[in-house]
C-alpha cells in the first residue's frame, strides 16, 4: 500500500498508519498515567503518540473542559479518563 510505513499498524478507518493523540493538561495525574499506558501500547504497535495540551487550544478546551485525558484514534474519541487497553489493542489489530 503506498505511503504505508513498515511495522506500523494500519488505521481501521483509513488503512494508513493509525494516528494516536492524547488530549491532556499540565498537572493532571490521570493524564500522566494515561500517557505512560498509551506510549507502551503504541510502542508495541510501532506507533507514536501525539500529546496535545487542551489548555493551549481554546476549541479543545471548550469541547473537552475537565474531561481529560482523552485518547483519539484517527481523530475519533476512543476513550477518556483511562486508556481502554483491550479495546485499543483490538482496534489496532494487535
N, C-alpha and C positions, 0 to 999 in steps of 0.2 A: 504494500500500500504506500503510495507516495507520501512523503512527509512524516512517515512513522519513524519514531526513534526506537532502535533495537533495545529490547529489555524493558521497555515501558509498557504498562498496561493500557490498552485502548479504552477510550471512554465508552460506556454503554450507550451514550446518546449520539456521539458524533463519529466514533471509530478512530478519532485522532487520540494522541496520548491524553489520558484523563487529567483534568485540572483540579487541584485541591486548593481551596482557600480557607483560611481560618480567620473569622472575624473576632477580634479580641480588643482588650483595652489595658492600659497600664494599671498595675496594682490589682489585677483580677487573679486570684488564686486558682479558680476553676479554669481560667484561660491558660495558665501555666501548665496545669495538669493535662488539659486537652491538647496543648501544643506538643508536649512530650509524647503522648499517646499517638497523635496523628503523625508526627515525624517518624515514629517507629514503624507504623503500618505503611506509611508512604515509602519509607526506605526499603521495606520488604518488596514493595511493588515496583521499585525503581522510579518513583515519582518524587517531585519536590513539593513542598508546601509553601504557599504564599500567605504570610501573616499580614493582616490588614487591621490597623487601629481604627475602630469605628468612630472614635472621637476626632480623628483627623479629617473626616468626611461628613459634612452636615447631612447629606442624604442618608448615609448609612446610620448615623446617629439617630436620625428621625425614625427610620424604619425599624431598627433593632433595639434602640434605647438601652435598657439594662439587661436585655435578653442576649447575653454573651456568655460563653463563646458559642459561635455558630460555625458549623462545618458546611461549606458549599462544595458540591461536586459538580463540575461543569456548569457553574453558575446557578445551580438549583440548591435550595436548602436541603441538607441531608440529615443533620441532627443538631441539637443545641443543648447547652449546659454540659453534656458529656458526649464523648465520641462513641457512637454505636458501632463498636468494633466488628461484631459478627455481620452486621448489615453492610458495613463499609467493605469488608473483605468480600462478601458475596457480590456486591455491586461492582467491585473492581475485578471480579473473576478470579479471585485467589482461592 
